[in-house]
């Protein structure tokens, strides 16, 4: 980390995102997140999820 980043960036980051579950496609979920320190975005995540269904037999 450079000297300027130490002076400007905060020790914690912000995360904002949007997620959507599509029931017509069997519960497929799609989302996007942006994680950032105050002056700049660090990275962007694209999330795709599928529910795992299992039968619990006791």
C-alpha positions in Angstrom: 0.0 0.0 0.0 1.4 3.4 -1.0 1.8 6.3 1.3 -1.0 8.2 -0.3 -3.4 5.3 0.1 -2.6 5.1 3.8 -3.5 8.8 4.2 -6.7 8.7 2.2 -8.2 5.2 2.6 -10.2 4.2 5.7 -9.4 0.9 7.5 -12.8 -0.6 6.6 -14.5 -1.0 3.3 -18.0 -0.5 2.0 -20.0 -3.1 0.1 -23.1 -2.5 -2.0 -24.9 -5.0 -4.1 -28.0 -6.2 -5.8 -29.2 -9.8 -5.7 -32.3 -11.4 -7.3 -33.8 -14.9 -7.0 -35.7 -16.2 -9.9 -38.3 -18.8 -8.8 -39.3 -19.7 -12.4 -35.8 -21.0 -13.0 -35.8 -23.2 -9.9 -34.5 -20.7 -7.4 -31.5 -19.5 -9.4 -30.0 -16.4 -7.8 -28.0 -13.8 -9.5 -26.2 -10.9 -7.9 -23.5 -8.2 -8.2 -21.5 -6.6 -5.5 -19.0 -3.7 -5.4 -16.5 -3.6 -2.6 -14.7 -0.3 -2.1 -12.6 1.9 0.1 -13.6 5.5 0.2 -11.7 6.9 -2.8 -11.9 3.9 -5.2 -13.6 0.6 -6.0 -11.4 -2.4 -5.1 -13.3 -5.1 -7.0 -16.6 -6.2 -8.4 -18.2 -9.7 -7.7 -20.7 -11.4 -9.9 -22.6 -14.1 -8.0 -24.6 -17.0 -9.4 -26.2 -19.4 -7.0 -28.3 -22.5 -7.3 -30.1 -24.1 -4.3 -29.1 -27.6 -3.3 -32.0 -29.7 -2.3 -31.6 -32.8 -0.3 -33.9 -35.2 1.5 -33.2 -35.6 5.2 -34.0 -39.2 6.3 -33.6 -40.0 10.0 
